[in-house]
Amino acid sequence: MDKLKRYAHVADKTLSVIKIIFIVLASIAGLALILCMALSGRSDLRQAIASSSVNLGSGVLTLEAPFDPATLTQGTLLGLLVSFLVAMAIMSAIFLLLIDYFRGLLAPMEQGRPFSDESTSKVRRIGVLMLIASVIAPQVTEIPWWFLSKVIQLPSGVQLQVGSFSINGLALIAGLLMLVLSLVFAYGAQLQKQSDETL
């Protein structure tokens, strides 16, 4: 039992560190997007994006823009950045909820009581959230591409396929497994109660 407590404690601390690192990185990315939104009115920034060339110091990296640069207006760029920010916020919220649920699952384990009604509830919540994420995540990641397809005029012959419905199979299977595991936890909690009553 001491081994379980120790492993649960280490896993909890690891998840805390991962959560902090994720929040810092998501904040930096969010601030970068907000800064780009603030600078979206600058014509030199729009021209650099439209020309798709970046000076690397020792040379210039040139990419062909898959759209007509004339359609890249301040409003278009601002809308695209906002759509990226919305998608990032939704995915970040799902990820942070999962971390909190896993940390909540580890708390009873740190106390030496892995099977409880609370643990069963946490495992069930993790399963449900993963099932929801398996459907929502693929759609959320298409938000910027959907926006881009509506406002940017693509040259003839170039197509941007968006709007197709998909499900993340790995998250779906993981969610179903967590729901099955919640049944195991419920049975374990029932056995734990019976054991406590006999003592």
Secondary structure, 3 states (H helix, E strand, C coil): CHHHHHHHHHHHHHHHHHHHHHHHHHHHHHHHHHHHHHCCCCHHHHHHHHHCEEECCCCEEECCCCCCHHHCCHHHHHHHHHHHHHHHHHHHHHHHHHHHHHHHHHHHHHCCCCCCHHHHHHHHHHHHHHHHHHHHHHHHCCHHHHHHHHHCCCCCCCCCCCCCCCCCHHHHHHHHHHHHHHHHHHHHHHHHHHHHHHC
